[in-house]
């Protein structure tokens, strides 16, 4: 390759890099970027990251610039051997001291904020988080459990995280850093949402064939909506479409079994009929409806039962969130009323 072509290629590299950086992100993409922080924990992490990034870019530009300058300025022009220079104590001290100062600054900057990022301020509430192949279970102070996590805005939520079976990792990028879920060990972290909204995440540790289905959803709501959630009222303030019961004689029954199926999968009932789900196996299950106006069950261990009475006709789809990956779902068709 000629000297001219080498120079041309070298000159094009920065331009190509800049063009790649300016390519727009698809507007319809779901926003899970850690850089778009939505809470003080995540924003502190972003602040540290940006500081390190700026310093790293400055080092890259200076070092890269000097390399390019040296390559062009002192490139070989003929067969004469260039003058040999050995040792420059002052220069060697400078280029040893500068990296030490940079690394020391980064260490201090990070170390002083590690406790805040991990432990945070005193919590307003604590939620137990358990990873199960392949879903998340959230248990609240009043004993209720759910497959998505609902938190009040502007309140510090401590997360006590563990796993039932394999290594998982809780991570909602816009609200905080990841927290490992380890069998037989409890880790902790915290999140806080500065504004109401839905924040998505994913298990960040490859945990088996259903890993892709182990997503996370954090719903940040007002304190009034959070209290309504704890009381089991439908979200959005709408009318309840079904009522939780206990100890009633069921009109129809649905079995949850170790074949990871609801039996029957499709059921037709009338308004006012009592439906009972029973866990007849050893695997854990739950009953979670797509329609938020229908109350979902807590986690159901072997022998547990769950009863509902629908007050409005319609078709209601539900799943076991622990076994979505194998298609454990069902449909209730309610007539009359």
Buried (B, 14 or more C-beta within 10 A) or exposed (E): EEEEEEEEEEEEEEEEEEEEEEEEEEEEEEEBEBEEBBBBBBBBBBEBEEBBEEBEEEEEEEEEEEEBEEEEEEEEEEEEEEEEEEEEEEEEEEEEEEEEEBEEEBEEBEEEBEEEBBEBEEBBBBBBBBBBBBBBBBBBEEEEBBBBBBBBBBBBBBBBBBBBBBBBBBBBBBBBBBBBBBEEEEBBBBBBBBEEBEBBBBBBBEBEEBBEBBBBBBBBBEEEBBEBBBEEBBEEEEEBBBBBBEEEEBEBBBBBBEEBBBEEEEBEBBBEBBBBBBBBBEBBBBBBBEBBBBBBBBBBEBEBBBBBBBBBBBEBEBBBBBBBBBEBBBBBEBEEE
